[in-house]
Amino acid sequence: MTTTEEALRLENQVCFALHAANRAFGNVYRVLLKDTGLTYPQYLVMLVLWEHGETTVKGLGEALRLDSGTLSPLLKRLEASGMVERRRSTQDERSVSVTLTQAGDELRHRACEVPLRIAASTGLSLDGIAQLRDRLNDLTRELDAAVAAAGGPAEAR
């Protein structure tokens, strides 16, 4: 890029390339998750619960980088579909724990093929996917550090 006008072209924006890739991933996930009955954000919640077991809403929010206003409706729908249970802590009424139900735990088996089908959809090798994921994680850390250095809001970090 040599001119300001070229720098401002949409096609030259890394943020837009990431946005477009995210939208494309969302479309593939929508198709692949259809048989599970989960949306992509619900799938992310289930991934955390399948990996870590019972956790708090706050812990889910931190793991997924989602605020409670976004997470609460997801959890309500998962609870209504019988996949999770939410319980308010008896020690701290502000804390709500989330656990898998038997149906939620059993759904893990149906979801096992999703990552492999996603990988196949990318056209990348498994090693290439791992490298891309690592680069994106590095980028996220760098961007979080830039926000922190600029004194940005804590929720953006």
HUDA-V394186 format. One record per residue. RES is the residue in one small letter. PHI is phi in whole degrees, 0 to 359 (NA if undefined). OMEGA is omega in whole degrees, -180 to 180 (none if undefined). Layout:
# HUDA-V394186
RES,PHI,OMEGA
RES,PHI,OMEGA
This chain:
# HUDA-V394186
m,NA,-178
t,246,-179
t,241,177
t,300,-179
e,297,177
e,294,180
a,297,-178
l,265,177
r,286,-180
l,307,-177
e,295,179
n,263,-177
q,269,177
v,295,179
c,299,180
f,287,177
a,299,177
l,293,179
h,299,-179
a,296,178
a,296,178
n,299,179
r,296,179
a,295,176
f,300,179
g,302,179
n,295,179
v,294,178
y,300,-180
r,304,-180
v,291,-175
l,288,-179
l,272,-176
k,308,-178
d,292,-180
t,273,-176
g,79,-179
l,257,167
t,275,179
y,301,178
p,298,177
q,295,177
y,301,178
l,298,177
v,300,-179
m,296,177
l,302,179
v,297,-179
l,292,177
w,296,-179
e,281,-171
h,250,-176
g,75,-177
e,305,178
t,211,178
t,268,175
v,300,178
k,299,179
g,298,176
l,298,-180
g,300,179
e,293,-179
a,296,-175
l,261,-179
r,60,179
l,236,176
d,275,-176
s,295,178
g,294,177
t,274,-175
l,287,-176
s,303,178
p,297,177
l,299,-178
l,293,177
k,299,180
r,292,177
l,295,178
e,292,179
a,297,179
s,273,175
g,83,-178
m,271,-178
v,222,171
e,235,176
r,246,177
r,222,176
r,285,179
s,294,176
t,282,179
q,278,-177
d,218,-175
e,297,178
r,283,-176
s,265,179
v,238,178
s,265,-180
v,235,178
t,231,175
l,285,168
t,273,176
q,300,179
a,298,178
g,295,178
d,292,-180
e,292,180
l,297,180
r,307,-177
h,296,178
r,288,-177
a,274,-175
c,302,-177
e,277,-177
v,302,-180
p,301,179
l,291,179
r,289,175
i,296,180
a,303,179
a,297,-179
s,291,-176
t,281,-175
g,78,179
l,261,172
s,287,177
l,300,177
d,294,178
g,297,177
i,296,179
a,298,179
q,295,178
l,297,179
r,301,180
d,297,178
r,296,179
l,293,176
n,297,176
d,298,179
l,299,179
t,299,178
r,299,179
e,297,180
l,293,176
d,299,179
a,295,179
a,295,177
v,296,-180
a,297,-180
a,295,180
a,275,180
g,75,180
g,291,-177
p,296,-179
a,300,-179
e,292,177
a,277,-177
r,262,none
